[in-house]
Amino acid sequence: MFRPGNNLAGTPDPFGPPMPDYTDYTVSIHYDRRLYRHDIAGSIAHARMLARQEIIPTEDADQIIQGLKAVEQEIEDGSFPWDPSLEDLHMNIEHRLTEKIGPAGGRLHTGRSRNDQIALDMRLYTKQVIEETLGDLRGVQSSLVSLAEANRDVIMPGYTHLQRAQPVLFAHHLLAYFRMLQRDAGRFQDCYRRADVLPLGSGALAGVPYPTDREFLAKELGFSEISRNSMDAVSDRDFLLEYHAAASICMMHLSRLAEEIVIWSSREFGFVRLSPEFTTGSSIMPQKRNPDYAELARGKTGRVYGHLMALLTVLKGLPLTYNRDLQEDKEGFFDTVDTLLATLKVFQGMLGSLELDRERVTRLAGESQMLATDLADYLVAKKVPFREAHGIMRRICEHCEREGKELQALTMEEYHRFSPHFGQDVYQITAGSSVAARDNPGGTAPQQVAKELTEAKQLLEAGADGL
């Protein structure tokens, strides 16, 4: 017996659920619209080139350029009528352009494809965000240098295995992160050079059958060279992978610094105090101020790693040339950019407001047998072989642990139980003498750190000249 809702023999059921709408699956306008300035800049340059090469009339090119500028203004003032049914940024802009200027708008796409158009947009966008990234990297480096300079004479415990190891200057510790970020800057500069290649003129995959002037386009759009293989140009996303990779390494460095800030700001360490602006309170424990900004930076690092792996996975199985899979290159990339830039800005402020407990870290730098290596070197200077000196100091440290004493509190009699080579001058060994002794390039001695600070400031003054 037939009942409403039954679907007999595969016929449509007027009483059943509506057919699902799958069209949203291919729509990218909700995220690729952030490329509108780059898309319009590319289109304006393309229109100029088409007129210059007499591929389209100059009057049409003029109308197109004026129309594109009007479209850009609509987008910026929020009056642009975005239409998801047109799927992407390119078609929305071209459709609106044609609405505004008429048939001349239909000439804009002469001699190009959406394939080389989106490749162009992404390269223009990547170049822009690399410049922003380098600027924010310099900002964090500047905060590190300022904090190091303000505390350049402060000695702190240096660690290996998160165990107190040897005294170091606090400035020396901070400048280690300066160097990490300097390598990051180099990676982003390398990425810029590979993004700085014009793909426009490659067409869908094989080039275009028009006498285009790609060198003119490169000059108009600020590219240093043009792509040499049209098939590679429309399918290449290596420059995005490089940004992801550089961002991942940079976030790893920031995460390491975040971890130290979390540790240093704990009551157990008590090395630093964070500004209330960069902490939050507990919902239940009124005494707590949590280093949430540092913790979030640490957590967001994995998110950036994930976007790198996602794009590598998208690309690994693609045949030449353009495939719709490449639409998946954008959302993760935009999120990586947003996450990294936001994290760099947070670190500029967080480091700029960080307060060091100079007295505490200085006191701790001379405790916990941290001068044991210096005393071993002292014995070496007395002609004791290093391995023998190492063994003597190990036994002395065990003695200190049993007796609850610091090395500098031992009597000469106690020292002589372990070696006759100790003299009164052993008491001249301090945290200060320890750092001063490391007076070789790259060491923690004050004059070496002063040189490092000078070089760091020179690198900051040079800025992003490497682009």
SULWO-V843538 format. One record per residue. PHI is phi in whole degrees, -180 to 180 (999 if undefined). Layout:
PHI
PHI
This chain:
999
-75
-130
-54
107
-76
-118
-85
56
74
-77
-60
-104
-66
-99
-85
-67
-66
-63
-66
-98
-93
-63
-62
-62
-100
-79
-121
-63
-70
-123
-79
-64
-66
-90
-61
-63
-71
-64
-69
-61
-65
-69
-63
-63
-64
-63
-62
-66
-61
-70
-60
-90
60
-86
-131
-64
-59
-61
-66
-62
-62
-62
-60
-64
-64
-64
-64
-65
-68
-63
-59
-64
-62
-63
-71
-93
83
-100
-68
-86
-59
-128
-58
-66
-88
73
-132
-57
-60
-71
-63
-68
-65
-63
-67
-59
-67
-61
-82
-116
87
-56
-59
-62
-71
-84
-60
-83
-62
77
-152
-128
-62
-67
-80
-68
-72
-62
-64
-57
-68
-71
-62
-64
-64
-60
-63
-72
-66
-61
-65
-62
-62
-62
-72
-60
-61
-63
-67
-60
-63
-64
-63
-65
-63
-67
-66
-64
-68
-131
-66
-101
-79
-99
-132
-70
-94
-125
-131
57
59
-114
-58
-122
-144
-69
-141
-74
-56
-62
-63
-63
-64
-70
-62
-73
-57
-67
-60
-68
-66
-66
-59
-58
-62
-67
-67
-65
-62
-61
-58
-63
-83
-78
-84
-130
-78
-93
-62
108
-83
68
-70
-168
-115
94
-130
-90
-126
-80
-73
-116
-72
-64
-62
-60
-61
-66
-61
-99
78
-98
-84
-156
-110
-67
-107
-142
-63
-69
-67
-61
-82
-110
-74
-130
-58
-65
-71
-59
-64
-64
-55
-66
-64
-65
-64
-67
-63
-64
-62
-63
-65
-66
-63
-66
-59
-62
-66
-63
-59
-67
-61
-86
-74
-64
-62
-92
63
-79
-133
-124
-88
-62
-53
-62
-115
-134
-134
-84
-84
-75
-131
-111
-68
-82
-94
-127
-95
-79
-63
-65
-66
-66
-66
-60
-63
-71
-69
-60
-64
-64
-68
-55
-62
-67
-62
-66
-63
-70
-57
-70
-59
-80
-65
-114
-88
-77
-67
-117
-73
-131
-63
-51
-67
-62
-79
-81
-94
-59
-65
-66
-60
-69
-61
-59
-61
-67
-66
-63
-64
-66
-62
-66
-61
-67
-56
-71
-65
-69
-65
-106
-73
-111
-95
-84
-59
-63
-66
-68
-66
-64
-68
-66
-103
-101
61
55
-68
-96
-60
-65
-65
-71
-64
-65
-59
-67
-61
-64
-93
77
-85
-57
-58
-62
-68
-63
-60
-64
-60
-69
-63
-67
-66
-65
-63
-62
-62
-63
-64
-88
66
-117
-92
-56
-72
-92
-71
-80
-64
-61
-65
-59
-70
-62
-103
-165
-78
-81
-76
-129
-60
-68
-63
-77
-82
-82
-134
-60
-64
-69
-64
-68
-64
-71
-86
-99
-121
-52
90
-84
-94
-60
-52
-72
-70
-68
-62
-64
-65
-64
-62
-67
-62
-67
-65
-65
-66
-66
-67
63
-98
-64
-70
-75
